[in-house]
Amino acid sequence: MKKLLITTAVALLFSTPTFAQDYVLYNGKVFTAANQKNATALVVSDGIIKYVGTDKAALKLAPKAKKINAGGNTIMPGLIDGHMHPQSGGLRMSGCSLNYLSLTMDEMNARIQKCLDEDKDAGPNDWLVVAAWFEQEMKPSGFVPNYKDFDALKTTRPIFIRNSFGHAAQLNRKAVELVDLKNQKDRAGGIIVKDKDGNPTGRLEEAARDIVFEILPPPTEKQNLIAAQTAIKAMNAQGITSIFDAYTDIETMTAYQTIQKSGELTIRPHFAVLVDLDKEPNMDKAVDEVLRERKMFDQGAAHVQPSLSVHTAKIFMDGTNALPSLTGAMLEPYYEEKDGKWVQGANYGVKPYIETEKLSDLMLKLTNAGLDTHIHTDGDRAVRVSLDATELMQEKYRKQGKGEPMVRTALAHCELVAPEDFGRFKKLGVLPVLSFQWERPAADTWEGSKDVFGAKRFALIEPAGYLHDAGAKIVYGSDWPVDPLDEWLAIQIGVTRMALPEDRAKYPERLGKDPGLSLDTALKAITINAAYSLHSEKYTGSLEKGKYADIIVLDRDIFKTKVDEISKTKVKFTMVGGKVVYEGK
């Protein structure tokens, strides 16, 4: 009986809203992300959308509801970010950051020195972690620092500088000595970068960063809680109402669980648990750990009030394509400079971290456990192997006599995809999860990619439009904090594939030959398509009767905004489950 009462109490907690305010949103331009056109108003009651249609009918239907006049601006579904790392974003917002700036070595040292000087409580041997280093923007272009370049800093502290892509890091001299880098062996899936004489430069690629991660003191429970709260606040201000945390941990989910239990969770979080066969080669044990964490934190079917969802395993297949890392898995070698000319070399990047047959077996185990697979794929070979493994997994699943698998497989990033693989996404039902802000000329996608890819591949870089035209369901994911959190900038670039107007003197061309996306398609990628990727399209992602009232109102009619000004869009207010969680100025 006691167990029954507890279960009933939990059910009531999630099924009964703690607010009773009804709303009529009217005088707007409603983008439903569904088939309904020309709507101007919504009615919200008990956190549910009760009506979508005309002002007159909405006002008549709910005469006593609170009225919100949209002023002719866009009313649309809350944004759903299909791939991000919000806890990292929250932690980095309160730590030492290089803020993605273009810096000389002297400027970089000056900013780090400022962090050191301001960190009054640190001891002489305490680690300083530096975030948001956009190393492709180092000046002069192509400059890659060595640990010796940080000797100008006035400190005895070890320093760990994380590049913004999250795939490489740089150490100072004290850190190199502290971890005895010269005598460290390469980790599986990682590279300790060395100079021509075989000495470490202090640069760590991919899994080699674990050398430091294993000894860094983890954030405290309080720091994790503050980071989650900070991230949620920033996301609500952007208009984000649901997220997919693409690589989480128990500490992060604990922080979100704490916030949820206090009734202060204002976003719908979905979490992925990492499966790393280098660290746990036993597939059954690896899948069991995902299931264990799902049991700990997943709160079952969704409700109007936000709750936690854990239904995905994250897998890495390669690193990152651009200079200086070149750790994408490629079908053809990168180009290299010889005698002043760029010629194809012998470097294929990394081998895919898991071979096809083994990956298909892992995916089958996950599928049989009811878990989605979300795979990091930057290079075209990583994409190819992942698609092959998906196809093989589906064949194996059907042979079990279970029909079609109900999971939704996603490939994140897909920065290079071979043209013969474009149509396979639709055929296999695989979702490309893309970061539109990378679809403009910039240091990483231009100087860092143009020559090393070669002209043929560079024409295909960031193939959102090609994939869409081949029938793929495009999903957007910011990958924050790889870049600053700016969903509206990303939407603009997804449409234009151009640098911002102030950068066009340096980058006057579109990126590659890809046709780009329409505004309608880009908005659906960050609403209904992202909801589909999270199995939540039945209750979020579009403005339709019966769905949860996850709604935002913009400061403009976005469909009448010049494409080069979409990035200036501001959110006037954000509503999650019928509760206003953010109000702008």
C-alpha angles and dihedrals in degrees: 000000000000090000090050092052092050092049091049091049091052091049091051091049091059100035100047116067117225091219132060103193115132121202141202113199109194145160091047141121102245117211100193097179083224135082099283114105136191097021117153104179147040135198118212124192128169089354093302130109105245100175140012117190142069130005093238095053094043094051091046093048095053109023094161097047122109109268122227115188108206091197094226092304129130120283110193144154117288112266118263113205107207099196128022144123104231098170091056087047092052094046092048092050089066100038138066108303137178087204095225090286128161103247142175117223090258091050091048091052091047092055092047091048089054089055090049093049093049094048095086096164097056122107124229092261100038116121120249112208115202120197140191097038105166093198095178087067094056114132124264094039112256096021112147115190127227124212088255090064089071095056089099090071115104099228145097092209125112112244128207114192114194118203116230093246089064094228103095141032140190128221131204123228095270091052092048089053095043095056091038088233094180090065098039118110122226113266120231106272092013141093131212100206115226135188126240090277093055096254120134115255093203092254117128122194126203115316092009086079086072087079086074100029089060093061102032112106107248121236114274122248089256093050091050091050093049091047091053092048091047092049094048091051092050092047095049089052088057090052095255115151102165131031142187112217099207098200118017140165138211092262092056094048090047090056092050091045090053091051091047093050090053090056092244101109107123100174135057107240125199116188135205122205118214121245109198113175091189089066098033109023093176104094095200092054091046092052091043089057091055089050091048092054091044089055090049098050114012110105099197128234116017123259135192090264112066119262137171124272127192113180107129142079119210120217130183118216100174144342130252130314106216132086134305094024104042090181097139115118106246135195090210127031123266117255120250134195117256124169091345094309132100112235132168110268134189100267112112091174115237124340111251104275092234124033120233102259093044092048091050090052091050092048090050091054090049092047092050088052091052094251127138120226119228112188129194107225121167103155127058092244091054088051092048094050092046092051091047090050091048091052091048092047091052091051091050091047093053090050087060087065094241098121119228120353112252095210124104114226118206131193111204123216102355090188091168122029125172110241092238088061097053094089094044092075091066093039093053097034090240117157120223107214106202137185104222094195088072091062095085131081108268139139094283099040095039116026091023096049115017100080099031093051097047124227098284095053095037089060087061099046117136094005101196095136094044091051092047092049088051089058102262118149101238118218124190125223123171096206086215126211090033081078131013112280104263113139095173093054088052092051091051092051092046087061101037104028084206134122116254113279092255090056098046096095086068097033109029097158135077115253111262125321097291112131093225127218134290116245089248091055094045091051092048089052089061096041126026097012092050088048088053091052088057096045088245102110091110092067108018141026099065138047105248135137111277097022124115114273098249097151140155132194118208131210092242146024095269093199091059094046119107108255091238090058100049088098089064091065116127129195114237094193142348125213125193118189091344093308120115105232100169135028120186128206 
